[in-house]
């Protein structure tokens, strides 16, 4: 017998689900608001949550991860009467088991419940039997990182190709090293190929090697990186930058595990485990003709998506302490304490550079506070403190008053402009909150009207509001 929680403000639907699920022998509980449902989860564990999207106190989509973080890690089945593709995608990415549009038939409900309970029981048995993973310096114990480590542990037990995705600075290479260390051949080579540095003229020679005299300057035979990885792991870093002409050649290598050095007459073999990493969206690249679809299929037998630091702030204190400790050891300094407000300031910052930025920041803090036994917010770089201070004054991203031209800092002539793509993303991130605030104020906090005005789906609007920490309650309070 399983325990099922129904969270739906439609009392008719709520009662129907309770009666139906109880009739097949399961224990049921129900709630008509999100807060009431979360409170029930805190009181006692459950196995499955049937969750409605549009609730009186918010969107069910926004609470999926919170529900999944509960000690019993219940599976979530989303139900909605206003289903759309964006909402379905968001639900699945947030960890929902399924996304069911209303009205639901008893047959659909029972079938979905039967399948999710089989999976939930299987996952519990697998977790109990799972071999511990040597994390090799990966720091954090939050649910998002734990899920990634669990997937890495499973991947380490096979030789299937693994694709690791995530923003720059999230620790993709560290995960690759961890994967190799936990594989069946940890003592073999882990060869790194920086795809971004492979020029079209030298790519084949670098990957596959060459024989003496193959081209001008080839004064001796040279083994390529693919051969050096024989028996171990071949790590293609930034695979999205791989030249299209090399993609085709490399596809055959993955299929046959055979290749011919440049200028060579005979083929060589290399039995390697392929791991790739990228910060780019390869599916979008495939649609634009920039990446081969058949190669992508070969790369991602298993996919591990690393979350950005701003989504795993529960790990930040542990990470900050870890990097501070490393810096103190490196500089031969005694360990330092953290004053009240220090961690609060760090967690209020969005960390666009992710864990890599945090590591560099903590090293800089330690190097500038050599004689201080305790770290205070004033030791944090000014750029971070300024950002946090501005957020306190302007928490929902409302536009600031224009700065008089005479007070605007003159741009430094030596300061290089940002790459266009990075500049465009930064401008969009800065403009979005002001647009959303104006939109929601005009709609008087009415989400349906805001969706009509903006032509955004309800799920996309909620996603943007969550991204910029805008709530309907905040909108209402600013209207007074």
C-alpha positions in Angstrom: 0.0 0.0 0.0 1.3 3.4 -1.0 0.5 6.9 0.4 -0.8 9.3 -2.2 -1.3 13.1 -1.7 -3.7 15.1 -3.9 -3.2 18.9 -4.1 -6.0 20.4 -6.1 -8.3 23.4 -5.4 -11.1 21.8 -7.4 -12.9 20.0 -4.6 -14.8 17.8 -7.0 -11.6 16.6 -8.7 -10.0 16.3 -5.3 -12.8 14.1 -3.9 -13.0 11.9 -7.0 -9.2 11.2 -6.8 -9.4 10.4 -3.1 -12.3 7.9 -3.7 -10.7 6.3 -6.8 -7.3 5.8 -5.3 -8.7 4.6 -1.9 -10.8 2.1 -3.7 -7.7 0.3 -5.1 -6.1 0.0 -1.7 -3.9 3.0 -1.2 -3.8 5.5 1.6 -4.8 9.1 0.5 -4.5 12.6 1.8 -5.7 15.8 0.2 -5.2 19.5 0.2 -6.8 22.4 -1.6 -3.8 24.9 -1.4 -0.1 24.5 -2.0 0.8 25.6 1.5 -1.6 23.1 3.0 -0.1 20.3 0.8 3.5 21.2 1.7 2.5 21.1 5.4 1.1 17.6 5.0 4.3 16.5 3.4 6.3 17.9 6.3 4.1 15.9 8.7 4.4 12.5 7.1 6.1 11.0 4.0 4.2 10.0 0.9 5.1 8.2 -2.3 3.2 10.1 -5.0 1.8 13.7 -5.3 -1.0 14.5 -7.8 -0.4 18.3 -8.2 -2.6 20.8 -10.0 -0.9 23.8 -11.7 -3.2 26.7 -11.1 -3.6 26.9 -7.3 -5.0 29.8 -5.2 -1.6 30.5 -3.7 0.7 30.0 -6.7 1.7 27.7 -9.5 2.2 24.0 -8.8 5.1 24.0 -11.3 7.0 26.3 -9.0 6.8 23.9 -6.2 7.8 20.6 -7.9 11.5 20.8 -6.9 10.5 21.7 -3.3 8.2 18.6 -3.1 10.9 16.4 -4.7 13.4 17.6 -2.0 11.3 16.2 0.8 12.9 13.2 2.7 10.6 10.7 1.1 11.4 12.2 -2.4 7.8 11.6 -3.7 7.1 11.4 -7.4 5.0 14.2 -8.8 2.3 13.9 -11.4 1.1 17.3 -12.7 -2.6 17.8 -13.6 -3.9 20.8 -15.4 -6.9 22.0 -17.2 -4.9 24.6 -19.2 -2.1 22.4 -20.5 0.4 23.6 -23.0 3.7 22.5 -24.5 5.8 25.0 -22.5 4.2 23.9 -19.2 4.8 20.2 -20.0 8.5 20.9 -20.8 8.9 23.0 -17.6 7.2 20.2 -15.5 9.5 17.5 -16.8 12.6 19.6 -16.4 11.6 20.3 -12.8 11.4 16.6 -12.1 7.8 15.7 -12.6 7.0 12.1 -13.5 4.2 13.0 -15.9 2.1 15.9 -17.1 -1.6 15.0 -17.5 -4.2 17.3 -19.1 -7.6 17.4 -17.6 -10.2 16.0 -17.7 -8.8 12.7 -16.5 -10.5 9.3 -16.9 -10.3 6.8 -14.0 -8.4 4.5 -16.4 -5.7 7.1 -17.1 -5.3 7.9 -13.4 -4.9 4.2 -12.3 -2.5 3.5 -15.2 -0.3 6.5 -14.4 -0.4 5.6 -10.7 0.5 2.0 -11.3 3.5 3.0 -13.5 4.8 5.7 -11.2 4.6 3.4 -8.1 6.6 0.7 -9.9 9.3 3.2 -10.8 9.3 4.7 -7.3 9.8 1.3 -5.7 12.5 0.4 -8.2 14.3 3.7 -7.4 14.2 3.1 -3.7 15.7 -0.4 -4.1 18.4 0.9 -6.5 19.3 3.7 -4.1 19.7 1.2 -1.2 21.9 -1.0 -3.3 23.9 1.8 -5.0 27.6 1.7 -4.7 29.0 4.8 -3.1 30.7 7.3 -5.5 34.1 8.8 -4.8 33.2 12.4 -5.5 36.9 13.5 -6.1 36.5 17.0 -4.8 32.9 17.7 -5.9 31.5 19.7 -3.0 27.8 20.0 -2.0 25.0 17.9 -0.7 21.9 19.6 -2.0 19.2 17.7 -3.9 20.2 19.0 -7.4 23.8 18.0 -7.0 22.9 14.7 -5.3 20.8 13.8 -8.3 23.7 14.6 -10.7 26.0 12.4 -8.6 23.5 9.6 -8.5 23.3 9.7 -12.3 27.1 9.8 -12.5 27.4 6.8 -10.3 25.1 4.9 -12.6 27.0 6.0 -15.7 30.3 4.9 -14.1 29.1 1.3 -14.1 28.9 1.1 -17.9 31.0 2.2 -20.9 28.2 4.1 -22.6 28.9 7.5 -24.0 28.1 10.4 -21.6 27.3 14.0 -22.5 27.7 16.5 -19.7 25.9 19.8 -20.2 25.8 23.0 -18.2 26.7 26.7 -18.1 30.4 27.7 -18.2 31.9 27.3 -14.7 29.5 24.6 -13.4 32.3 22.0 -13.0 31.9 19.9 -16.1 35.5 18.8 -16.3 35.5 17.9 -12.6 32.5 15.6 -13.2 34.4 14.0 -16.1 37.4 13.3 -13.8 35.1 11.9 -11.2 33.3 9.7 -13.8 36.7 8.3 -15.0 37.9 7.7 -11.4 34.8 5.7 -10.6 34.8 3.7 -13.9 36.0 0.1 -14.3 39.4 1.4 -15.6 40.4 4.3 -13.3 44.1 3.7 -13.8 44.0 4.1 -17.6 44.4 7.4 -19.4 41.8 10.2 -19.4 42.8 12.2 -22.5 41.3 15.7 -22.8 40.6 17.2 -26.2 39.8 20.9 -26.3 37.6 21.0 -29.3 37.5 24.8 -29.3 41.3 24.9 -30.0 41.2 22.4 -32.9 41.9 24.2 -36.1 40.5 22.6 -39.3 44.0 22.0 -40.7 45.5 20.3 -37.7 42.4 18.6 -36.2 42.8 15.2 -37.9 46.5 15.1 -37.1 45.9 16.0 -33.4 43.1 13.5 -33.0 44.4 10.6 -35.2 48.1 11.2 -35.4 50.3 11.2 -38.5 53.1 9.3 -40.1 56.5 10.7 -41.0 56.4 12.8 -44.1 52.6 13.1 -44.2 52.9 16.9 -44.5 55.5 19.6 -44.2 57.0 19.5 -40.7 56.0 15.8 -40.0 59.5 14.7 -39.2 58.4 11.6 -37.3 55.4 9.4 -36.6 53.1 10.8 -33.9 50.3 9.2 -32.0 47.0 11.1 -31.9 44.9 11.7 -28.9 42.4 9.0 -29.9 45.1 6.4 -29.7 46.4 7.7 -26.4 42.9 7.2 -24.9 42.9 3.5 -25.9 41.5 1.5 -23.0 40.6 4.7 -21.0 38.5 7.8 -21.4 38.5 10.3 -24.3 37.0 13.6 -23.1 35.9 16.0 -25.8 35.6 19.3 -24.0 33.3 21.9 -25.7 32.1 19.4 -28.3 29.8 22.1 -29.7 32.9 23.8 -31.1 34.0 20.8 -33.1 34.4 21.7 -36.8 31.6 20.2 -39.0 34.1 18.6 -41.3 35.7 16.7 -38.4 32.2 15.7 -37.0 31.7 13.4 -40.0 35.1 11.8 -39.6 34.7 11.4 -35.9 31.3 9.7 -36.3 32.9 6.8 -38.0 35.5 6.5 -35.3 32.8 6.2 -32.7 31.0 3.6 -34.7 33.9 1.4 -35.7 36.5 2.3 -33.1 39.0 2.4 -36.0 40.8 5.3 -37.7 43.7 6.0 -40.0 46.5 8.4 -39.1 47.1 11.2 -41.5 49.3 9.8 -44.3 49.0 6.3 -43.0 48.1 3.2 -45.0 46.7 1.0 -42.3 43.9 1.5 -39.8 44.5 1.5 -36.0 42.0 0.6 -33.3 41.2 2.4 -30.0 38.7 1.1 -27.5 37.9 4.2 -25.5 35.0 5.4 -23.4 33.7 8.7 -24.8 32.7 11.6 -22.5 31.7 15.0 -24.0 30.9 18.3 -22.4 29.4 21.6 -23.7 27.8 24.8 -22.5 25.9 25.0 -25.8 22.4 23.7 -26.8 23.3 21.0 -29.2 19.6 20.4 -30.2 19.4 24.0 -31.3 22.6 23.6 -33.2 21.3 20.5 -35.0 18.2 22.5 -36.1 20.4 25.2 -37.5 22.6 22.7 -39.4 25.6 23.4 -37.2 25.9 20.0 -35.6 25.3 16.5 -37.0 22.2 14.9 -35.6 23.6 11.3 -35.9 26.7 12.4 -34.0 24.6 13.9 -31.2 22.7 10.6 -30.9 26.1 8.8 -30.4 27.3 11.3 -27.8 24.3 11.2 -25.4 23.6 7.7 -24.5 23.6 9.2 -21.0 23.1 12.9 -20.3 24.0 14.7 -17.1 22.9 18.3 -16.9 24.7 20.3 -14.2 22.7 23.1 -12.6 24.0 26.6 -12.3 25.1 27.8 -8.9 22.1 30.2 -8.6 19.9 27.1 -8.6 21.8 25.3 -5.9 22.4 28.0 -3.4 21.9 25.5 -0.6 25.4 24.2 -1.5 27.0 27.7 -1.5 28.0 27.9 2.2 29.7 24.5 1.9 31.4 25.5 -1.3 32.6 28.9 0.0 34.1 27.2 3.1 35.8 24.6 0.9 37.4 27.2 -1.3 38.3 29.4 1.6 40.0 26.4 3.2 42.0 25.6 0.1 43.1 29.2 -0.3 44.2 29.3 3.4 46.2 26.1 3.0 47.8 27.4 -0.2 48.8 30.7 1.4 49.9 29.0 4.6 47.3 30.8 6.7 45.2 29.7 9.6 41.6 28.9 9.0 39.2 31.8 9.0 35.8 32.2 10.4 32.7 33.8 8.8 31.0 36.8 10.5 27.3 37.3 10.4 26.2 38.6 7.1 29.1 37.2 5.1 27.3 34.1 3.7 24.0 36.1 3.4 25.8 38.5 1.0 27.3 35.7 -1.0 24.0 33.9 -1.4 22.2 37.1 -2.5 24.5 37.3 -5.6 23.4 35.4 -8.7 27.0 34.1 -9.6 26.9 34.3 -13.4 30.3 32.6 -13.5 29.0 29.8 -11.3 31.3 27.7 -9.1 34.4 28.9 -11.0 33.6 32.5 -10.2 33.0 31.6 -6.5 36.3 29.8 -6.3 38.2 32.8 -7.7 36.2 35.2 -5.5 37.0 33.2 -2.3 40.7 33.1 -3.2 40.7 36.8 -3.8 39.0 37.4 -0.5 41.5 35.3 1.4 44.5 37.0 -0.3 43.1 40.5 0.6 42.3 39.5 4.2 45.6 37.8 5.1 45.7 39.1 8.7 41.9 39.0 9.4 40.9 36.0 11.6 37.3 36.4 10.5 35.8 37.3 7.1 33.2 40.1 7.0 30.9 41.3 4.2 33.4 44.2 3.6 36.0 41.7 2.5 33.7 40.6 -0.4 34.6 42.4 -3.7 32.9 45.7 -4.3 31.2 44.6 -7.5 29.3 41.8 -5.6 28.3 44.1 -2.7 27.1 46.8 -5.1 24.9 44.2 -6.9 23.5 42.9 -3.7 22.8 46.5 -2.4 21.0 47.4 -5.6 18.9 44.3 -5.3 17.8 45.4 -1.8 16.7 48.8 -3.1 15.2 47.3 -6.3 14.3 43.7 -5.4 11.9 43.1 -8.3 14.0 44.7 -11.0 12.2 48.0 -11.4 14.1 50.4 -13.6 16.3 52.9 -11.7 15.9 56.6 -12.3 18.2 57.8 -15.2 21.6 58.8 -14.1 22.5 62.3 -15.1 25.1 62.3 -17.9 27.5 64.2 -15.8 27.5 61.5 -13.1 27.8 58.5 -15.5 31.3 57.0 -15.4 33.2 57.4 -18.6 34.0 54.1 -20.3 37.6 53.1 -20.1 39.2 53.3 -23.6 41.2 50.2 -22.7 38.1 48.1 -21.7 37.3 45.7 -24.5 33.6 45.4 -25.4 31.8 42.1 -24.5 31.2 39.5 -27.2 27.9 40.4 -28.9 26.1 37.3 -27.7 27.1 37.9 -24.1 26.2 41.6 -24.4 22.8 40.7 -25.8 22.1 38.2 -23.0 23.2 40.7 -20.3 21.0 43.5 -21.8 18.0 41.1 -22.0 18.5 40.0 -18.4 18.6 43.6 -17.2 15.5 44.6 -19.3 13.3 41.6 -18.5 12.5 42.4 -14.9 11.4 46.0 -15.7 9.2 44.7 -18.5 7.6 42.0 -16.3 7.0 44.5 -13.5 5.3 47.0 -15.9 3.3 44.2 -17.5 2.0 42.8 -14.2 1.2 46.2 -12.8 -0.8 47.1 -15.9 -2.7 43.8 -15.5 -3.2 44.5 -11.8 -1.5 41.1 -11.0 -4.0 39.2 -13.2 -1.9 36.4 -14.8 -4.4 35.6 -17.4 -4.6 39.2 -18.6 -0.8 39.5 -18.5 -0.5 36.4 -20.7 -3.0 37.9 -23.2 -1.1 41.2 -23.3 2.4 39.7 -23.6 1.5 36.7 -25.8 3.4 34.5 -23.3 2.1 31.2 -22.2 1.2 30.9 -18.5 4.0 28.5 -17.8 6.6 30.8 -19.5 5.4 33.8 -17.6 5.6 31.9 -14.3 9.1 30.8 -15.3 10.2 34.4 -16.0 8.7 35.6 -12.7 10.5 32.9 -10.8 13.8 33.7 -12.6 13.6 37.3 -11.5 12.0 36.7 -8.1 8.8 38.5 -8.9 5.6 37.5 -7.1 2.0 38.6 -7.5 2.1 39.7 -3.8 5.0 42.0 -4.5 3.1 43.5 -7.5 0.0 44.2 -5.3 2.1 45.8 -2.6 3.8 48.2 -5.0 0.5 49.4 -6.3 -0.5 50.9 -3.0 
